[in-house]
Amino acid sequence: MFTSLSGNVEDYDKITFGETPSARYTWVYFLEDKTEVAHVFSKFANRDQNEFNTSIVKIRSDNGREFDNTNIEEYCDEVGIKHEFSATYTPQQNGVVERKNRTLIPLARSMLDEYGTIARLEAVRCLLAYATHHDMKLYQMDVKSAFLNGYINELVYVEQPPGFEDPNNPNHVYRLSKALYGLKQAPRAWYERLRDFLIEKGFKIGRVDTTLFTKKMDDDLFVCQVYVDDIIFGSTNEDLCREFGEIMAKEFELSMIGELTFFLGFQIKPLKEGTFIYQEKYTRDLLKRFKMDDCKPIETPMATNTKLDADESGIKVDQTLYESMIGSLLYLCASRPDIMFSVFSCARFQADPKESHLTAVKRIL
């Protein structure tokens, strides 16, 4: 069973007990004070065990003092309940929490809406396909010090930087009026500033992908995709591209990179037949990192008769190395869908990789 405490709801804190093995239920109790947690939990545990005719074996909670205290520990010891705590700063501790999309640390939950929206790789590929179909040239620009352009709409205070303290007021803190690098709200603030600016200039934001902005003038269409401070754009009319560059340069300090040839690890090459997306540089770096730059190429990522299983009796290998290989190959799948099945097959064994699994991954590389 997991427990979670949140607040403040109408001057009440809220404690949640959820998903016992006996019944897939969630109970919510409202508390006037966090000190009531131990009393409410003991009442709940007794009622639950009587109602469902079963015993609570263990509970999981975060490390808050409302859970990590003598009263709860004494009760758990008395009735034989094991009390487990989440790892410090780990948002998800066990399968139950992950399935219910719950977070044990309230801090992580409160930060969900503070990061800026960024384009997905799938969206970038769709834009490249659309531009190729309509014979559009794509260009790229980079906004300098993008996070410093955002406006803060909430009260945020920071301590004085080391070496720049006010000798007359050494204990004072500064209130921010603009975003600052390192501030968790900075990415969101920058995205909102750019979004509002583009909408003001007549651009329409995508209904599904909020990092895509479009503008239609007569029979011409302009599109741009935002990935933090990198912006790729194109149009069926080259004049609209020049106009976009001018209005952006008036509002932000930026550098025009030119025609799109490299983006997020993708190398992009226009051809007569279409647009070729590849990751040659990334692949070479990958082989060098895993000391396989002298390996011989092979035609297929996995042998047709290969059947990977848990290999319980196999020799264990370095789990960190194995996970790093899988993660790197997953990113490579963005331009190599032909290796996707093989990578996903090997990814199933990251919890306890064996030598046979590592051999299969090296074959993919």
Steps between C-alpha positions, in 0.01 A plus 500: 500500500629849425433823688521860386438833671418822319351838582372761544136440398257747656725526809524119521783264418408183314638151562451220249519127562486301180491171315524213746547145369153407627310768308589761242372793702628840600397670825536872564482662845505872575712613794499824693864447588781269383543369853175304451665266248598231755153491659315494166729229363452268798119537474512439125727194534274337761184565295658380175628176651163425659295589193706301251610225738866543411819651640700799385850366434682822418440869438703737287528874551738789448746618765280776647495531879126432500587142393851456641423537870481297821119465513469334161808283554371375836163410345664322204729302732205405719285359218786372283481745208819571306547873430698586185611848399559639153854568388593864557411720201363201308154588360387142446586219738311191395279345233176593676586868501610491137182326383282755675721783374548611858798684642625444851686827525266803490785718371518303175123532452508875549764541228310324221368821346816704545701361211458636152335304222748357250450337163501122478726327251191363326377857446833603348490204262143587399606858425790376286263272308247780450771741381633242255153429362434871441854571374571740788848595615546486876723743688630512854556778753632497854378744766789612720455479878139395442416436864587859591215621276223351710282698740425366847133525599550383858702609800849351479788600725866401468793540734778741418766349270830414675743787463224752422339531843385842614729581796226713657230232461679163485190305604265651242360299209411627154160484334519393136316695233633289211599136465846382590704203379474221755151608605255214462231736363734640232418253216126549546538878522702508175250281315207718611683818397573361152150353465328829590728693264427273203125499565509881516665501155216295352636148535274213602611244755455131425202334666687173557863610492531829689858550378378536140396844371350573160397805301305505176505787251290451189624172350830499690568321827770568760588244770747505788589245767648598836742288700599713801727764341535331160239593240460338160273667246404500136240620253367451153596867453862597576391858577311374806819339631690827467215687667499252789874542549460878515219507758683249719824700482317814613363324810781260597874474465560206269728350240384375161659163436372468145354203316420207727770232482542386862242493779484307830759250383329458162696568184262617228584479132261615223490266201310501171294207623426659838679575827751258652518493882796324653712499818847415375686720750289373790556139392878545477506661844292209629740239367797689639340535844436127527842413350355345188633743239714221348214252468394350169158585352226239485193496277230427759459638855384161632523145371167360381527199733584706811260455791601705801383393843591581860800261483489428874823298494690749286797713605400841635639815337530864603140626528598867463689431178210296362243769583723766344523300177123449487427868567743609228351258248147615581597852390654356184164337419373848413678471164540121488156340545645176358684433828204586724373144548846371590567784746164457672558125527828562682352781710281249687801367692643821643417399859729196489706489177708194415784440259262369234301826513817710475612300198164571332536874569854504361372334184257791455787747542 
